C-alpha cells in the first residue's frame, strides 16, 4: 500500500483528481488530498499545501499532480522536502523545469495518467 499525496484534490466528482482519490482507495492505497481551498474530500481532511504535509511529518511514497506547471513549480522545495519515491505528472500538469529539479534530487518522475496506471495494474512500482 502506497501513501499518495493528490496535489489538486477536489470534492467535485467530475474532476480527475476526485476520481484518482477514489481509485487509489479502491486499489488499497492511502490517498491524501492537498488543496488550499478544499476542506474535505471523500471524508478525508485536506492539507492546504505539500509544505503542510512535510510539517506534519507525513511520509509520502508518491505525489500525483493535478495542477498546472505555473502552480506546481512554486512548490519545488516542498516536493523535495517530502522526499517521495516518485512524482506523477498527469496530462496537462507536466513541468520540465520541476521534473529536472526532482530528478536532480533523486526523485523518479513519470509523465502519465494515474487513472490509467491504476486501471492497467501498472501503478505499483
C-alpha positions as CSV (number, residue, x, y, z in Angstrom):
1,X,0.0,0.0,0.0
2,X,1.4,3.4,-1.0
3,X,0.7,6.7,0.6
4,X,-0.2,9.1,-2.2
5,X,-0.5,12.8,-2.0
6,X,-3.0,14.1,-4.5
7,X,-2.0,17.6,-5.4
8,X,-5.0,19.5,-6.7
9,X,-7.5,17.1,-5.0
10,X,-11.1,18.2,-5.5
11,X,-14.5,17.5,-3.9
12,X,-16.1,17.9,-7.4
13,X,-16.8,14.3,-8.6
14,X,-16.4,15.3,-12.2
15,X,-12.7,16.1,-11.8
16,X,-10.0,13.6,-12.5
17,X,-8.3,14.4,-9.2
18,X,-11.5,13.3,-7.4
19,X,-11.6,10.1,-9.5
20,X,-7.9,9.5,-8.6
21,X,-8.7,9.7,-4.9
22,X,-11.5,7.2,-5.3
23,X,-9.5,4.8,-7.4
24,X,-6.4,5.0,-5.2
25,X,-8.5,4.0,-2.3
26,X,-10.3,1.2,-4.2
27,X,-6.9,-0.2,-5.1
28,X,-5.7,-0.3,-1.5
29,X,-3.6,2.8,-1.4
30,X,-3.9,5.7,1.1
31,X,-4.7,8.9,-0.8
32,X,-4.0,12.2,1.0
33,X,-5.8,15.2,-0.6
34,X,-3.8,18.5,-1.0
35,X,-5.6,21.7,-2.0
36,X,-5.6,25.2,-0.5
37,X,-9.4,25.8,-0.7
38,X,-10.9,22.4,-0.1
39,X,-11.6,21.2,3.5
40,X,-12.6,17.6,2.9
41,X,-12.5,15.2,0.0
42,X,-14.1,11.7,0.3
43,X,-14.2,12.1,4.1
44,X,-10.5,12.9,4.3
45,X,-9.2,16.1,5.8
46,X,-7.4,18.1,3.1
47,X,-3.9,19.5,3.7
48,X,-3.6,23.1,2.2
49,X,-0.1,22.6,0.8
50,X,2.6,20.0,0.4
51,X,4.6,22.0,2.9
52,X,1.9,21.3,5.5
53,X,2.3,17.6,4.8
54,X,6.0,17.9,5.4
55,X,5.5,19.9,8.6
56,X,3.1,17.1,9.8
57,X,5.9,14.6,9.3
58,X,3.7,12.7,6.8
59,X,5.7,10.0,4.8
60,X,4.7,10.1,1.2
61,X,5.5,7.4,-1.4
62,X,4.1,9.1,-4.4
63,X,2.8,12.6,-5.3
64,X,0.3,12.6,-8.2
65,X,0.0,16.1,-9.7
66,X,-3.3,17.6,-11.0
67,X,-2.3,21.3,-11.1
68,X,-0.6,23.1,-13.9
69,X,3.1,23.9,-14.0
70,X,2.6,27.6,-13.0
71,X,1.3,26.3,-9.7
72,X,3.4,23.2,-9.1
73,X,6.7,24.9,-9.9
74,X,6.2,27.4,-6.9
75,X,6.4,24.4,-4.6
76,X,9.6,22.7,-5.8
77,X,11.2,22.9,-2.3
78,X,8.1,21.3,-0.8
79,X,8.2,18.4,-3.3
80,X,11.9,17.8,-2.4
81,X,11.3,18.1,1.3
82,X,8.7,15.3,1.3
83,X,11.2,13.0,-0.4
84,X,8.7,10.9,-2.3
85,X,9.9,7.9,-4.3
86,X,8.2,9.3,-7.3
87,X,6.1,12.1,-8.7
88,X,3.5,11.5,-11.4
89,X,2.6,14.5,-13.7
90,X,-0.9,13.8,-15.1
91,X,-1.8,15.1,-18.6
92,X,-1.8,18.9,-18.5
93,X,0.4,19.0,-15.3
94,X,3.8,18.4,-16.9
95,X,6.7,20.7,-16.0
96,X,10.1,20.1,-17.5
97,X,11.6,22.6,-15.0
98,X,10.2,20.9,-11.9
99,X,10.9,17.4,-13.5
100,X,14.6,18.4,-13.8
101,X,14.8,19.6,-10.2
102,X,13.1,16.4,-8.9
103,X,15.4,14.1,-10.8
104,X,18.5,16.1,-9.6
105,X,17.3,15.3,-6.1
106,X,16.9,11.5,-6.8
107,X,13.1,11.5,-7.2
108,X,11.6,9.4,-10.0
109,X,9.3,11.3,-12.4
110,X,6.6,9.9,-14.6
111,X,4.5,11.8,-17.2
112,X,1.5,9.6,-17.4
113,X,-2.1,9.2,-16.1
114,X,-2.6,7.9,-12.6
115,X,-6.1,6.6,-13.5
116,X,-4.6,4.6,-16.4
117,X,-1.8,3.2,-14.3
118,X,-4.3,2.0,-11.7
119,X,-6.7,0.5,-14.3
120,X,-3.9,-1.4,-16.0
121,X,-2.2,-2.6,-12.9
122,X,0.9,-0.6,-13.5
123,X,0.6,1.8,-10.6
124,X,2.7,-0.2,-8.2
125,X,6.4,0.2,-8.6
